[in-house]
Amino acid sequence: MIEPGHTFPSFEVGHFQISMFRGKFTKTSGRAMIDRAAKTGSVDIAIEAASVDIGNPRLNDHLKTKDFFNVEQFPVITYKADTVKFNGDAPASVEGNLTLLGVTRPVPLAINWVKCFQHPMFKKEVCGADAIGTFRRSDFGMKYGLPAHGDEITLRIQIEAVHD
């Protein structure tokens, strides 16, 4: 089960081609599973769109409107994958689908690392992972401010999960 206090999907997007906005979502839930022996895995993450935080309250409010995440109509963003590809014994990528603004499209993520250990407080195995990919926001119908505000989004999902 995902540990929501340590799982924060984040994003980067260009701003007027002179700077980069970086933001994150602070409320997530879901599950992630890696079976290294069978070389399989899955990811099912639900992200509360209204938890977007770019570090500026005024911009956060704008990101919640119909111009961007339209949180009133689409309160949840999801990432779901049933395919984890391995490079030897190490998970290397996830082939999954992102649902944003009611549109579902494939967004593969490269896995930078997966690490597990016996957590001293939970008394269970806890695993962390870092995955990254890119997509075009216009492919999901988010076209406000193009081309001044970048179309390519870098999505990073940093996750911690507690073994059931």
Secondary structure in CASP SS format (residue, H / E / C, confidence):
PFRMAT SS
TARGET T0000
AUTHOR 0000-0000-0000
METHOD secondary structure of the structure
MODEL  1
M C 1.00
I E 1.00
E C 1.00
P H 1.00
G H 1.00
H H 1.00
T C 1.00
F C 1.00
P C 1.00
S E 1.00
F E 1.00
E E 1.00
V E 1.00
G E 1.00
H E 1.00
F C 1.00
Q C 1.00
I C 1.00
S E 1.00
M E 1.00
F E 1.00
R E 1.00
G E 1.00
K E 1.00
F E 1.00
T C 1.00
K C 1.00
T E 1.00
S E 1.00
G E 1.00
R E 1.00
A E 1.00
M E 1.00
I E 1.00
D E 1.00
R C 1.00
A C 1.00
A C 1.00
K C 1.00
T E 1.00
G E 1.00
S E 1.00
V E 1.00
D E 1.00
I E 1.00
A E 1.00
I E 1.00
E E 1.00
A H 1.00
A H 1.00
S H 1.00
V E 1.00
D E 1.00
I C 1.00
G C 1.00
N C 1.00
P H 1.00
R H 1.00
L H 1.00
N H 1.00
D H 1.00
H H 1.00
L H 1.00
K C 1.00
T C 1.00
K C 1.00
D C 1.00
F C 1.00
F C 1.00
N C 1.00
V C 1.00
E C 1.00
Q C 1.00
F C 1.00
P C 1.00
V E 1.00
I E 1.00
T E 1.00
Y E 1.00
K E 1.00
A E 1.00
D E 1.00
T E 1.00
V E 1.00
K E 1.00
F E 1.00
N E 1.00
G C 1.00
D C 1.00
A E 1.00
P E 1.00
A E 1.00
S E 1.00
V E 1.00
E E 1.00
G E 1.00
N E 1.00
L E 1.00
T E 1.00
L E 1.00
L C 1.00
G C 1.00
V E 1.00
T E 1.00
R E 1.00
P E 1.00
V E 1.00
P E 1.00
L E 1.00
A E 1.00
I E 1.00
N E 1.00
W E 1.00
V E 1.00
K E 1.00
C E 1.00
F E 1.00
Q E 1.00
H C 1.00
P C 1.00
M C 1.00
F C 1.00
K C 1.00
K C 1.00
E E 1.00
V E 1.00
C E 1.00
G E 1.00
A E 1.00
D E 1.00
A E 1.00
I E 1.00
G E 1.00
T E 1.00
F E 1.00
R E 1.00
R H 1.00
S H 1.00
D H 1.00
F H 1.00
G C 1.00
M C 1.00
K C 1.00
Y C 1.00
G C 1.00
L C 1.00
P C 1.00
A C 1.00
H E 1.00
G E 1.00
D E 1.00
E E 1.00
I E 1.00
T E 1.00
L E 1.00
R E 1.00
I E 1.00
Q E 1.00
I E 1.00
E E 1.00
A E 1.00
V E 1.00
H C 1.00
D C 1.00
END
